[in-house]
Amino acid sequence: MDLNFRIPGPTPLPPMVLSAMQRPMISHRGSQFKEFYLETLRLAREAHRTEHPVLLWPASGSAGWEASVVNLFAPGDPVLATVCGEFGQRYAEVARIFGLDVRMLEAPWGQAVTPDLLRAALEANPEVKGVFITHNETATAVTNPVAELAAVVRAHGALVLVDAVSGAGALPLEVDAWGLDFVMSGSQKAWMCPPGLMIAAIGPRAMDAVKGSGFPRFYWDFERMLQQSEQGFTPTTPALSTLYGFHAALTIMIDEGMDAVWDRHRRLGEAARRTLTEGGVELFADPAYASNTVTGFLTPEGVSTKAFNARLKEEFGVVAAGGQGPFKETMVRIGHMGWTTIGETEAAAAAAVAVAHELGSAEA
Ligand SMILES: Cc1ncc(COP(=O)(O)O)c(C=O)c1O
């Protein structure tokens, strides 16, 4: 049986991506690579709506947290981490590990970070040099209002750093128009590729900040990577197969048009939420900030995530994810980003409704 693979990343791969990845290796120091790489970076800039560099590292998304800290700050620098779930917390933790002075703005899990909360936090912490924002908090299925939050940060003068791992390539994201200084993501989510690439859009204010940074660095050094990338090359061996896939995925997305891609995800999110709520399943996230790439709900009283997801898979062939942090054992998350259809998304949500009724009434 083909499984309806619905975890919020890695996501299903389009046939074009799979076949592109079967291409043979080429010399990463030759002209064929140069032409291919410059074209890939151009497409990546287009998908991010930026004219500034987008740089790629062989790595998973988490590398983006560390890369931003070691390039843009110095030990002891004050930063503000906005947190509404597990991934925001991890960004803050990485900054703490490197010795930044991390101030926290926390919203309850299921809620978004709002511009008013952020304005107040910046008034209380006027000295912060950077603000961390999670575009889409995958752990709670919440999308933060990044454009509005970025405007508040810009008015204050700090750098805007965005973790867009489960948002980029699916949810509206205008790097230049919104004034975002650093935006990072990973290839395995809405970019429809296997894990393996950390993708970072880096604006001019961030490139300036690199000059004043105070950490030693080698692999994550923005200037080194930028200098090579501008020539169509990489400072270390590139993840060639994943790059072939990324080029194919970007081609599909740019052909469709980013506005159309974002609108398709809006419809996917609405389909998931409609099917669940009409079936009587209450959603975890505040509806005003519900994510269009992932939807989460709590299991019926007394039913573990493990039992719920096992039933979903055995009975309906749906592979869903569990929760994280305090909701590890009680939340179920269904991903609907990248190479997926409304039909697959609705089928997964309908299966979740059936399992919720079956296990919920069994427990009653
Ligand atoms: C919002 C967010 N940030 C960061 C990460 C970490 O990315 P990775 O697992 O690729 O290191 C994830 C992974 O799910 C995520 O959803």
The ligand as an SDF file (V2000), in Angstrom:
LIG
                    3D

 16 16  0  0  0  0  0  0  0  0999 V2000
   10.7140   25.8120   12.4340 C   0  0  0  0  0  0  0  0  0  0  0  0
   11.8590   24.8560   12.4300 C   0  0  0  0  0  0  0  0  0  0  0  0
   13.0880   25.3230   12.6810 N   0  0  0  0  0  0  0  0  0  0  0  0
   14.1590   24.5180   12.6890 C   0  0  0  0  0  0  0  0  0  0  0  0
   14.0460   23.1750   12.4320 C   0  0  0  0  0  0  0  0  0  0  0  0
   15.2570   22.3190   12.4680 C   0  0  0  0  0  0  0  0  0  0  0  0
   15.5570   21.8900   11.1840 O   0  0  0  0  0  0  0  0  0  0  0  0
   16.4410   20.5740   10.9500 P   0  0  0  0  0  0  0  0  0  0  0  0
   15.7130   19.4570   11.6050 O   0  0  0  0  0  0  0  0  0  0  0  0
   16.4800   20.4810    9.4500 O   0  0  0  0  0  0  0  0  0  0  0  0
   17.7680   20.8150   11.5380 O   0  0  0  0  0  0  0  0  0  0  0  0
   12.7940   22.6310   12.1510 C   0  0  0  0  0  0  0  0  0  0  0  0
   12.6290   21.1970   11.9020 C   0  0  0  0  0  0  0  0  0  0  0  0
   11.5500   20.6600   11.8480 O   0  0  0  0  0  0  0  0  0  0  0  0
   11.6710   23.4990   12.1520 C   0  0  0  0  0  0  0  0  0  0  0  0
   10.4500   23.0200   11.8880 O   0  0  0  0  0  0  0  0  0  0  0  0
  1  2  1  0
  2  3  1  0
  2 15  2  0
  3  4  2  0
  4  5  1  0
  5  6  1  0
  5 12  2  0
  6  7  1  0
  7  8  1  0
  8  9  2  0
  8 10  1  0
  8 11  1  0
 12 13  1  0
 12 15  1  0
 13 14  2  0
 15 16  1  0
M  END
$$$$
